[in-house]
Amino acid sequence: MALTIQPGTPTTVQPVAARPVGEVAQAPQPAPTQAAQAERPVVAQPKKAEIQIDPEVTRKNLQEAIERINKMVSDGGRALHFSFDDTIGTPVILVKNRESGEVIRQIPNEVVLKVAHSIDDLKGMLHNQAV
């Protein structure tokens, strides 16, 4: 059904009445059946992991690992020394000249360790006074 408009023919457009959205027909939604509900898997919350760390055991394991590393490095002919600073709780690495024993490099460097020790000493003084 084609519509052809010829020149000189008056055309009129008739407005279409708008309807509220509620009156527009919608396709009915099927109700979920019991079989469809039974097929859905049940998802349970995973249990939180209970992590228990013993600081003494961890410290002992770290000391043993440092001793093994020092033994392996000394066997290799290198002048490296690993240690653990108990005051600030961080490992310290020394690179030494094998012949003279002079420290070539320290990681973290000596200044950083002094500052960390000073901060550790001041902790009690900064927080013990009531304001």
NUVEX-937495 format. One record per atom (N, C-alpha, C): atom name; x, y, z negated; residue number from 1. Coordinates in steps of 0.02 Angstrom, whole numbers. Each point is the difference from the previous one (the first is absolute). Example, Ala and Ser with C-alpha at 12.3 -4.5 7.8 and 13.67 -1.06 7.14 Angstrom:
# NUVEX-937495
R   atom        x        y        z    nr
R      N      660     -284     -390     1
R     CA      -45       59        0     1
R      C       45       60        0     1
R      N      -18       53       36     2
R     CA       42       59       -3     2
R      C      -39       55      -37     2
***
This chain:
# NUVEX-937495
R   atom        x        y        z    nr
R      N       43      -59        0     1
R     CA      -43       59        0     1
R      C       45       61        0     1
R      N       13       25       57     2
R     CA       44       58        8     2
R      C      -41       62        3     2
R      N       26       52      -28     3
R     CA      -33       64       -1     3
R      C       37       46       47     3
R      N      -35       26       48     4
R     CA       32       46       47     4
R      C      -33       67       -6     4
R      N       41       50       -1     5
R     CA      -26       69       -4     5
R      C       15       34       66     5
R      N      -51       27       27     6
R     CA        6       33       65     6
R      C        8       75      -11     6
R      N       40       32       42     7
R     CA        8       72       -8     7
R      C      -67       36        7     7
R      N       -7       49      -45     8
R     CA      -61       39        2     8
R      C      -55      -28      -42     8
R      N       10      -60      -29     9
R     CA      -51      -31      -41     9
R      C       11       24      -72     9
R      N      -51       30      -30    10
R     CA        9       21      -69    10
R      C        5      -61      -47    10
R      N       47        3      -46    11
R     CA        8      -55      -48    11
R      C      -12       26      -70    11
R      N      -31      -39      -40    12
R     CA      -11       18      -69    12
R      C       27      -56      -45    12
R      N       28       21      -55    13
R     CA       26      -49      -48    13
R      C      -44        3      -61    13
R      N      -25      -56      -19    14
R     CA      -43       -3      -58    14
R      C       42      -23      -60    14
R      N       -6       35      -56    15
R     CA       38      -19      -59    15
R      C      -24      -67      -29    15
R      N       47      -36      -27    16
R     CA      -16      -64      -33    16
R      C       -6       14      -74    16
R      N      -52      -25      -29    17
R     CA      -11       11      -71    17
R      C       50      -41      -40    17
R      N       33       33      -48    18
R     CA       49      -34      -42    18
R      C      -36      -36      -56    18
R      N       25      -59      -18    19
R     CA      -30      -37      -55    19
R      C       51       -4      -57    19
R      N      -24       -1      -62    20
R     CA       46       -9      -56    20
R      C       36      -68        4    20
R      N       57       -2      -29    21
R     CA       42      -61        3    21
R      C      -37      -59      -30    21
R      N      -38       10      -51    22
R     CA      -35      -54      -34    22
R      C      -50      -36       46    22
R      N      -25       35       51    23
R     CA      -49      -30       44    23
R      C       32      -40       57    23
R      N       64        7        9    24
R     CA       34      -37       53    24
R      C        2      -73      -19    24
R      N      -19      -42       46    25
R     CA       -2      -72      -15    25
R      C       71      -27       -6    25
R      N       11      -37      -52    26
R     CA       65      -32      -10    26
R      C       -9      -75        1    26
R      N       53      -34       21    27
R     CA       -4      -72        2    27
R      C        0      -27      -71    27
R      N      -42      -47      -15    28
R     CA       -3      -27      -68    28
R      C       64      -39      -16    28
R      N       25       10      -60    29
R     CA       60      -34      -23    29
R      C      -20      -66      -32    29
R      N       31      -55       22    30
R     CA      -19      -64      -30    30
R      C       26       -4      -72    30
R      N      -40      -28      -43    31
R     CA       19       -8      -70    31
R      C       52      -55       -5    31
R      N       51        9      -42    32
R     CA       51      -53       -6    32
R      C      -31      -63      -30    32
R      N       16      -55       29    33
R     CA      -27      -63      -24    33
R      C       44      -27      -55    33
R      N      -24      -50      -35    34
R     CA       39      -30      -54    34
R      C       62      -35       28    34
R      N       -6      -28       59    35
R     CA       57      -34       30    35
R      C       55       50       16    35
R      N      -18       60       25    36
R     CA       50       51       16    36
R      C       33       25      -64    36
R      N      -39        7      -54    37
R     CA       29       22      -63    37
R      C       46      -53      -29    37
R      N      -15      -63       10    38
R     CA       41      -54      -27    38
R      C       66       -5       37    38
R      N        4       22       63    39
R     CA       61       -4       39    39
R      C       52       53      -20    39
R      N      -20       52      -32    40
R     CA       46       53      -20    40
R      C       47      -26      -54    40
R      N       65       10       11    41
R     CA       47      -24      -51    41
R      C       -2       45      -61    41
R      N       12      -29      -57    42
R     CA        2       37      -63    42
R      C       73       19      -12    42
R      N       13       65       -7    43
R     CA       67       25      -10    43
R      C        9       17      -74    43
R      N       49      -31      -32    44
R     CA       13       13      -70    44
R      C       60       46       -7    44
R      N        0       41      -51    45
R     CA       57       44      -14    45
R      C       60      -41      -21    45
R      N       58       14       29    46
R     CA       59      -37      -22    46
R      C       19       20      -71    46
R      N       28      -47      -37    47
R     CA       20       14      -69    47
R      C       64       41        1    47
R      N        6       45      -47    48
R     CA       61       41       -5    48
R      C       57      -44      -26    48
R      N       57       11       30    49
R     CA       59      -38      -20    49
R      C       23       24      -68    49
R      N       16      -48      -42    50
R     CA       26       16      -66    50
R      C       76       -4        4    50
R      N       32       57        2    51
R     CA       72        3        6    51
R      C       29       14      -69    51
R      N       43      -44      -22    52
R     CA       32        9      -65    52
R      C       75        1       12    52
R      N       30       55      -20    53
R     CA       72        9        9    53
R      C       33        5      -69    53
R      N       50      -41       -9    54
R     CA       39        3      -62    54
R      C       63       39       14    54
R      N        8       60      -29    55
R     CA       58       42       16    55
R      C       66      -33      -19    55
R      N        1      -39      -52    56
R     CA       63      -33      -20    56
R      C       22      -52       51    56
R      N      -48      -39       25    57
R     CA       16      -50       50    57
R      C       22       34       65    57
R      N      -34       54       19    58
R     CA       18       38       59    58
R      C       71       28       -6    58
R      N       16       28      -57    59
R     CA       66       29      -12    59
R      C       54      -55        3    59
R      N      -15      -58      -30    60
R     CA       47      -56        1    60
R      C       12      -24       72    60
R      N      -54       -6       39    61
R     CA        7      -21       71    61
R      C       40       51       40    61
R      N      -10       64      -14    62
R     CA       37       52       35    62
R      C       74       -4      -18    62
R      N       16      -10      -63    63
R     CA       70       -5      -21    63
R      C       34      -60       33    63
R      N      -36      -57        3    64
R     CA       28      -59       33    64
R      C       12       13       74    64
R      N      -47       33       33    65
R     CA        8       16       71    65
R      C       60       46       11    65
R      N        8       49      -43    66
R     CA       57       47        6    66
R      C       66      -38       -9    66
R      N        2      -47      -48    67
R     CA       61      -39      -10    67
R      C       16      -43       62    67
R      N      -51      -30       30    68
R     CA       12      -40       60    68
R      C       24       43       58    68
R      N      -30       59        8    69
R     CA       21       45       54    69
R      C       73       21      -10    69
R      N       18       18      -62    70
R     CA       69       20      -14    70
R      C       49      -56       15    70
R      N      -19      -62      -16    71
R     CA       44      -57       13    71
R      C        7      -11       76    71
R      N      -55        4       37    72
R     CA        3       -9       73    72
R      C       40       55       33    72
R      N       -8       62      -22    73
R     CA       35       56       30    73
R      C       75       -4      -15    73
R      N       18      -21      -61    74
R     CA       71       -4      -17    74
R      C       34      -56       38    74
R      N      -37      -54       13    75
R     CA       28      -55       40    75
R      C       12       21       72    75
R      N      -37       48       24    76
R     CA        7       24       68    76
R      C       56       49       10    76
R      N       34       20      -53    77
R     CA       56       47        6    77
R      C      -21       73        2    77
R      N      -60       15      -19    78
R     CA      -22       70        1    78
R      C        4       28      -70    78
R      N        6       65       -5    79
R     CA        5       32      -65    79
R      C      -66       34      -18    79
R      N      -52      -40       -6    80
R     CA      -66       25      -21    80
R      C      -15      -27      -69    80
R      N      -36       39      -39    81
R     CA      -20      -23      -66    81
R      C      -72       24      -12    81
R      N      -42      -46      -17    82
R     CA      -70       16      -15    82
R      C      -10       -6      -76    82
R      N      -39       47      -28    83
R     CA      -16       -2      -71    83
R      C      -69       28      -10    83
R      N      -25       -3      -61    84
R     CA      -66       24      -16    84
R      C        5       47      -59    84
R      N      -26       61        8    85
R     CA        1       50      -54    85
R      C      -63      -10      -41    85
R      N        8      -26      -60    86
R     CA      -58      -15      -43    86
R      C      -35       63      -25    86
R      N       36       55       -8    87
R     CA      -30       61      -26    87
R      C      -54       27       46    87
R      N       15        4       64    88
R     CA      -49       27       47    88
R      C      -34      -54       42    88
R      N       23      -62       -8    89
R     CA      -33      -56       33    89
R      C        9       -2       75    89
R      N       60       13       24    90
R     CA       13       -1       72    90
R      C       66      -34       15    90
R      N        5      -33       57    91
R     CA       65      -30       18    91
R      C       50       53       22    91
R      N       64      -14      -10    92
R     CA       54       45       20    92
R      C       49      -40       42    92
R      N       22       29       56    93
R     CA       47      -33       46    93
R      C       63       42        2    93
R      N       58      -33      -11    94
R     CA       65       33        4    94
R      C       39      -29       59    94
R      N       28       44       40    95
R     CA       45      -20       54    95
R      C       69       23      -22    95
R      N       46      -48       -8    96
R     CA       67       17      -27    96
R      C       54      -16       51    96
R      N       56       36       -7    97
R     CA       60      -16       38    97
R      C       31      -61      -34    97
R      N        8      -54       36    98
R     CA       24      -62      -30    98
R      C       70        6      -28    98
R      N       42       38       33    99
R     CA       70        6      -22    99
R      C        7       44      -62    99
R      N      -31       59        0   100
R     CA        9       46      -56   100
R      C      -55       -4      -53   100
R      N      -58      -29       18   101
R     CA      -55       -3      -48   101
R      C      -40       65       -3   101
R      N       17       48       42   102
R     CA      -33       65        1   102
R      C      -71       -8       29   102
R      N      -49       33      -32   103
R     CA      -69       -2       24   103
R      C       -5       45       61   103
R      N      -17      -30       57   104
R     CA       -8       38       62   104
R      C      -70       29        4   104
R      N      -49      -40      -20   105
R     CA      -69       23        3   105
R      C      -41      -35      -53   105
R      N      -48       36      -28   106
R     CA      -45      -28      -50   106
R      C      -71       17       21   106
R      N      -44      -49       -2   107
R     CA      -70       10       20   107
R      C      -44      -23      -58   107
R      N      -42       42      -29   108
R     CA       -4       72        5   108
R      C       64       32      -29   108
R      N       15       60       23   109
R     CA       64       30      -21   109
R      C       -1       18      -74   109
R      N       59       17      -25   110
R     CA        9       11      -72   110
R      C      -41       59      -26   110
R      N       -8       51       40   111
R     CA      -39       59      -21   111
R      C      -73      -19      -10   111
R      N      -27      -40       46   112
R     CA      -70      -21       -6   112
R      C       -9      -42      -62   112
R      N       47      -45      -15   113
R     CA       -5      -40      -60   113
R      C        3       43      -64   113
R      N       44       51       -1   114
R     CA        4       44      -58   114
R      C      -65       38      -10   114
R      N      -29       25       55   115
R     CA      -64       36       -5   115
R      C      -54      -46      -26   115
R      N       -2      -62       27   116
R     CA      -51      -48      -22   116
R      C        8      -17      -74   116
R      N       62       -7      -23   117
R     CA       12      -14      -71   117
R      C      -21       60      -43   117
R      N       14       61       24   118
R     CA      -19       60      -37   118
R      C      -76        5       -5   118
R      N      -34      -13       54   119
R     CA      -74        2       -1   119
R      C      -26      -53      -48   119
R      N       30      -59        1   120
R     CA      -21      -53      -45   120
R      C       10       21      -73   120
R      N       54       35      -15   121
R     CA       13       23      -68   121
R      C      -49       54      -21   121
R      N      -23       41       47   122
R     CA      -46       55      -16   122
R      C      -73      -20       -3   122
R      N      -17      -60       20   123
R     CA      -70      -21        3   123
R      C      -36       11      -67   123
R      N       29      -21      -53   124
R     CA      -32        6      -66   124
R      C       -7       73      -21   124
R      N       49       41       16   125
R     CA       -2       71      -20   125
R      C      -54       38       38   125
R      N      -15      -19       61   126
R     CA      -48       38       40   126
R      C      -72      -17      -18   126
R      N      -13      -61      -23   127
R     CA      -69      -21      -10   127
R      C      -21       -8      -72   127
R      N       44        9      -48   128
R     CA      -18      -12      -70   128
R      C      -32       61      -33   128
R      N        7       59       26   129
R     CA      -27       59      -32   129
R      C      -72       13       24   129
R      N      -45       18      -47   130
R     CA      -68       17       17   130
R      C       -3       72       21   130
R      N      -40       14       50   131
R     CA       -7       68       26   131
R      C      -60       32      -29   131
***
